[in-house]
Amino acid sequence: MVLTHDVDTARGVARCEQLMALEQELGFRSSFNFVAYDYHLPPALRNKLVSHGFEVGVHGLEHNRKLYESAESFERHAVQINNYLKEWGAVGFRSPCVYHNFEWLHQLDIIYEASAFDTDPFEPQSDGLKTIFPVQQNKVPGREYVVLPYTLPQDFTMFILFREKDISIWKEKLRWIAEHGGMALLITHPDYMSFDGNIGYDEYPHELYRDLLDHIRTEYEGQYWHQLPQEVACFWNKSMCKL
């Protein structure tokens, strides 16, 4: 069970500590992926997340598709992305809008990449990996990384685009993943979670996310392994080396 958050805007940054507190209350940890250029990210927030057992990742320089405009564009961006990975002590990357080119991504100094999914027809680049397990990318010696696909529908798709009112879709997919012994990896966004009861047109009650966490810890108590993305990637690498 892997929980991740993409922080797309300054509104999301302002809600990170509330989201962290919610997960801590229920016994969970997660990764927060931040965009480098689009807003101010206080170093104190990054440090607080890490000191409380959470993870920080890079979510691109800007939240747009410029990274993948061309191979040359990616190469230019990669230099700065690697700088932020080093500065933040991060080992994971997720592209804005989960665009991906697994060959180009070898240029990043990462342990894992999280810009893929098992299946998601609602993304602009909708070529899913069709698996609920991590995938190794080993084509470039010394620049290997693990792809961690998300396997549960994104909160934005469910609650903002399709206006779902409960978590029944999450529950059903989670049940299927558990039956097949796979990795349940979720992307949510603090940007769209309302913590004050005032629900905007592009927001949903944070209680829906709480409902999911409650469901996981009660329905699957003692049946799941909850880790950060970097921990899953390291485990997968070690496991594959033994085969």
C-alpha positions in Angstrom: 0.0 0.0 0.0 1.7 3.2 -1.2 0.2 6.7 -0.8 1.5 9.6 -2.9 0.4 13.2 -3.3 1.0 15.6 -6.2 1.1 19.2 -5.0 0.2 21.2 -8.1 -0.4 24.7 -6.8 0.3 27.0 -3.8 -3.2 26.1 -2.5 -1.9 22.5 -2.2 1.2 23.6 -0.4 -0.9 25.4 2.2 -2.8 22.1 2.9 0.2 19.7 3.2 0.5 19.9 7.0 -3.2 19.2 7.5 -2.9 16.2 5.2 0.2 14.9 6.9 -1.6 15.2 10.3 -4.6 13.2 9.0 -2.3 10.4 7.8 -0.3 10.4 11.1 -3.5 10.2 13.1 -4.5 7.0 11.2 -1.0 5.5 11.1 0.0 6.1 7.5 2.9 7.8 5.7 3.2 9.1 2.2 5.2 11.0 -0.3 4.6 14.6 -1.4 5.7 15.5 -4.9 6.4 19.3 -5.4 6.7 21.4 -8.5 10.0 23.4 -8.4 9.1 26.6 -10.2 5.4 27.2 -9.9 5.2 28.3 -6.2 7.2 28.9 -3.1 8.0 25.7 -1.2 9.3 26.6 2.3 12.3 24.5 3.2 10.9 24.1 6.6 7.9 22.3 5.2 10.1 19.8 3.3 12.2 19.2 6.4 9.1 18.7 8.6 7.7 16.1 6.2 10.9 14.2 6.1 11.5 14.4 9.9 8.0 13.0 10.5 8.8 9.9 8.3 7.3 11.1 5.1 9.0 11.5 1.7 9.5 14.4 -0.7 9.7 14.0 -4.5 10.0 16.2 -7.6 7.0 16.8 -9.7 8.7 18.7 -12.6 9.9 22.2 -12.9 6.6 23.6 -14.1 3.2 21.9 -14.2 2.9 21.7 -18.0 4.0 19.5 -20.8 7.2 21.4 -21.7 9.4 18.7 -20.3 8.4 16.4 -23.1 8.3 18.8 -26.0 11.5 17.3 -27.5 14.5 15.2 -26.5 16.5 18.5 -26.3 13.9 20.0 -24.0 14.0 17.0 -21.7 17.8 17.1 -21.6 17.7 20.8 -20.6 15.1 20.2 -17.9 16.9 17.1 -16.6 19.9 19.2 -15.5 17.7 21.4 -13.3 15.5 18.5 -12.1 18.6 16.7 -11.0 19.7 19.8 -9.1 16.4 19.8 -7.2 16.5 16.1 -6.5 19.9 16.6 -4.9 18.9 19.8 -3.0 15.7 18.2 -1.6 17.3 14.8 -0.9 14.8 13.2 -3.2 15.1 9.9 -5.1 11.7 9.9 -6.8 10.2 11.8 -9.7 6.7 12.1 -11.2 6.1 14.1 -14.4 3.3 16.7 -14.6 0.1 15.1 -16.0 2.1 11.8 -15.8 3.6 12.2 -19.2 6.4 9.7 -19.6 9.2 8.5 -21.9 11.0 5.7 -20.1 14.2 6.0 -22.2 14.6 9.7 -21.6 14.0 9.2 -17.8 17.3 7.4 -17.5 18.9 10.9 -17.5 17.4 11.6 -14.0 19.3 10.7 -10.8 16.5 8.7 -9.4 15.7 5.3 -7.7 12.1 5.3 -9.0 9.8 7.0 -11.4 6.1 7.3 -10.8 4.6 8.8 -14.0 2.8 5.6 -15.1 -0.3 3.6 -14.3 -1.8 0.2 -14.9 -4.6 1.7 -16.9 -6.1 5.2 -17.0 -7.9 6.2 -20.2 -8.5 9.7 -18.9 -4.9 10.8 -19.0 -3.5 12.7 -22.1 -0.9 10.0 -22.5 -3.0 7.0 -21.8 -0.7 4.1 -22.6 -0.9 2.1 -19.4 1.6 -0.6 -18.3 -1.2 -3.1 -17.8 0.4 -4.4 -14.5 -0.2 -3.8 -10.8 3.4 -4.4 -10.0 6.6 -2.3 -10.2 8.6 -2.5 -13.4 12.4 -2.2 -13.7 14.0 -0.1 -16.3 17.6 -1.4 -16.9 18.4 -0.3 -20.5 21.2 2.1 -19.4 23.8 0.5 -17.1 24.4 2.6 -14.0 21.2 4.6 -14.6 18.6 2.0 -13.7 15.4 2.9 -12.0 12.1 1.3 -11.0 8.7 2.4 -12.4 6.0 2.5 -9.7 2.6 2.7 -11.5 -0.4 4.1 -9.8 -3.1 1.5 -9.7 -6.1 3.3 -8.1 -8.0 6.1 -9.8 -6.8 9.6 -9.1 -8.9 11.7 -6.7 -9.2 14.4 -9.4 -10.7 12.0 -11.9 -13.2 10.6 -9.4 -14.3 13.6 -7.4 -13.7 16.6 -9.7 -14.3 15.3 -13.2 -16.9 12.6 -12.5 -18.3 14.1 -9.3 -18.4 10.8 -7.4 -19.9 11.1 -3.9 -18.3 8.1 -2.2 -15.3 5.8 -2.4 -17.0 2.7 -3.8 -14.8 2.8 -6.9 -11.6 2.9 -4.7 -13.0 0.0 -2.6 -13.7 -2.2 -5.6 -10.3 -1.7 -7.2 -8.6 -2.2 -3.9 -10.4 -5.4 -3.4 -9.3 -6.6 -6.9 -5.7 -5.6 -6.3 -5.6 -7.4 -2.9 -7.1 -10.6 -4.5 -4.2 -10.6 -7.0 -1.4 -9.7 -4.4 -0.5 -6.5 -6.3 0.6 -3.0 -5.3 -2.1 -0.5 -4.5 -0.6 2.9 -5.3 -2.7 6.1 -5.1 -2.2 9.6 -6.3 -4.2 12.3 -4.4 -3.9 16.1 -4.4 -4.1 18.3 -1.3 -5.0 21.1 -3.8 -8.5 19.6 -4.2 -9.1 18.5 -0.6 -11.3 20.8 1.5 -10.4 20.8 5.2 -12.7 23.6 6.3 -16.1 22.4 5.1 -16.4 25.0 2.3 -16.4 22.9 -0.8 -15.5 24.8 -4.0 -16.3 23.6 -7.5 -12.9 22.0 -7.8 -12.7 20.5 -4.3 -14.0 17.5 -2.4 -14.4 16.9 1.3 -11.2 15.5 2.8 -13.4 13.0 4.7 -13.5 10.9 1.5 -9.8 10.4 1.8 -10.2 9.6 5.5 -12.8 7.1 4.6 -10.4 5.3 2.3 -7.6 5.2 5.0 -10.1 3.9 7.6 -11.3 1.2 5.1 -7.7 0.1 4.5 -6.7 -0.2 8.1 -9.9 -2.0 9.2 -10.9 -4.1 6.2 -7.3 -5.2 5.5 -5.8 -5.2 8.9 -2.7 -7.4 9.0 -2.9 -8.1 5.3 -1.0 -5.3 3.7 2.6 -3.9 3.7 2.5 -0.1 3.9 5.7 1.6 2.7 7.0 4.8 1.1 7.6 4.7 -2.6 11.4 4.8 -2.2 11.2 1.8 0.2 9.1 -0.2 -2.3 11.6 0.6 -5.1 14.6 -0.5 -3.0 12.8 -3.7 -2.0 11.9 -4.4 -5.6 15.5 -3.9 -6.8 16.8 -6.3 -4.1 14.1 -8.9 -4.8 14.8 -8.9 -8.5 18.5 -9.3 -7.9 17.9 -12.5 -6.1 16.0 -14.1 -9.1 
